[in-house]
């Protein structure tokens, strides 16, 4: 009806009210737009002409599994198809789970797998009777789905799962990839026949690529593994075989190998391989390799059981598994992997051939074997609850490895070598803002992979060594044993370790009752960087004021609070005690302290940080530096300063000058004493320290002066070591010879170059160069590189043929490194292309080695970076998601850039690719940009100081 009364629809308002509401609406809209403008990222940050802003971002994606379901046991069956050539695998996993909170879904990990069938059923008590088809037994599934970004496989159920035990059965298939991760394929050639291998690499988050699982380190479970393999091959896994092999039903010439149930362990430690390899054994300890290389595994077998026994005694806990297998694989992305009971290695890190491999390679094998065996306790028996505490694994294994090697090779002094090779190296890496805390918050797999770096390994090991010294070794060892016993077969955080060490330290009166290990160590693990301790003496009173600030290359005046608990040990000229490392004082996190009596006359030096046991640098007032230099320059007295502290003084002074915290004239005056130094440790520090100056000055007009000075410093060392390598020489003498000859030949020393070229020619003229190589194994790296640098295509092609024919991994590695030494740019370009070409003869695991050696060549540096810039997508596609290789390629090709133009090129590369395209290499790009910025800063601020000194120095 048209004219009648009806109920109004909606609301009616007065005009004033409508006006007010309209105004409010406009205000809300304006505020929202303003906030969008203020909070949105600036679009100019990505424009080609803009200044670079850091690319690295923490992922906001939450990737942790729900806590309502935890695994109890896995029964895993896998069959890799190697002989059919399709490189697939099929699998079935039965996971016994404990539901801890009522839930409607089960979430676990799966990546790159095709799920064929899934079922869920209750676990009934042993004597209970239940129809397997009843709804109380079979749990109906509503749907399943993949969360690809989180790599989750989610099973949605039709009814609520109450707390209790259930079984999840999943049938699946996958691809044996060639990306060296997950369940992957490898191969080798024997008598022109290609033999295939199936093997695994699961750390950190790649078990999910082999079978659906709860792929977090704290979610430990027992594993019963069954591997179906061709009848002419062998399978090995974490545990020993159980019973006889049985036929695979429906598959001719395939057999099942059944392995015993494991102890509770993390998914990333599960391992299995299928190969035709041979083995040597020492009772329950076996080493495996392809038949042509099995003899090269004898050294690993000789030392492995001894090191394992030593660690049982050191930790006071028996090795918990019934056997140990170690296998050398032709293709392996990392150096080795500590899988419990089945350690996997690159060939070059486990195999050693006497008469072919260098002594340094022998130490490399011993160190890696000791490192992985140390993990059987630190990492495997007790595992970090999350990857943020990865350093507990890697830091401890890196430190403890030197103790293991000292048991089997005591003359090598690996504990002392640790200081100049590991600690001093990571001090340099940690001096940049782009470094990260030892205990770093991570979530996404890319972020996890990024922290497998020198900070987690080297800095972690160095602060553990510092703790060993300030607690004293007996207290430290007892605390470790208590920690491992209390958490065995479980996971832990760093706080669990701190508590165990604190309890032991208080019980043994090693720490004041008011001080905890956590108080001290949190300042070292939760902060980025490290301190420089400055010692300012009052020569009239005999006292010294000790202060601290963060050490950085480009920001020496930064005053932001970043104080550490610092253990202080020191000695003076009058007492010269270089053995007592327990701290006499603590510089607590309050800034500075005064030591009233440093036991030194005004004419005598004091030296802090005995044997460099503390993870910090030391600077002094100039008078104390001059007193130290005066003694070092006295040929009759410089040996009164301990060898490790002479190394420390070289390293600290050069790095302080590099950071603008010490005049370069002081640091360079200190290096003049090296003309009389013949001990290994100070020189092992001096070579990289002077090498930095060599890199910075190599294209500058003052370079002839620097080269002349450097040759003067090594003259006595060169004469003492000589060019003849004797089989009876001690390890450190061999190392000295190798380093001084490498340096001399690089600097163009006439006698060195002549000898190297001559010995290479003797090899070339040998009637059978693949079997008869007259070059001493220890001198090969220098001789090969020098001869290829001085030669042309004929020398390069000869070396390439030897590389292709070599059967010893260390020899292949040496030749691969030398091939980048040529000065022929077209050969270097061809070499880079071969590194990312299938079937070229260069394995994927060695791609980064090619980029490294080309980048070490002054002619190859710009070539290598341009190649990376122009072929980034191709490199990524070739390597796949192997994070370590991509990141290393970035570092190798950029770290020696020193000009504004090169910095601009690098930033443009970063901006053009962006974080998404750089992927896992994003952090490496950020770090490289800061390093190049620091190099440019150095050229601007300190080059002239070095130039002035070189023009006036007398020697």
Order of alpha helices (4+ residues) and beta strands (2+ residues): alpha-beta-beta-beta-beta-beta-beta-beta-beta-beta-beta-beta-beta-beta-beta-beta-beta-beta-alpha-beta-beta-beta-alpha-alpha-beta-alpha-alpha-alpha-alpha-alpha-alpha-beta-alpha-alpha-beta-beta-beta-beta-beta-beta-beta-beta-alpha-alpha-alpha-alpha-alpha-alpha-alpha-alpha-alpha-alpha-alpha-alpha-alpha-alpha-alpha-alpha-alpha-alpha
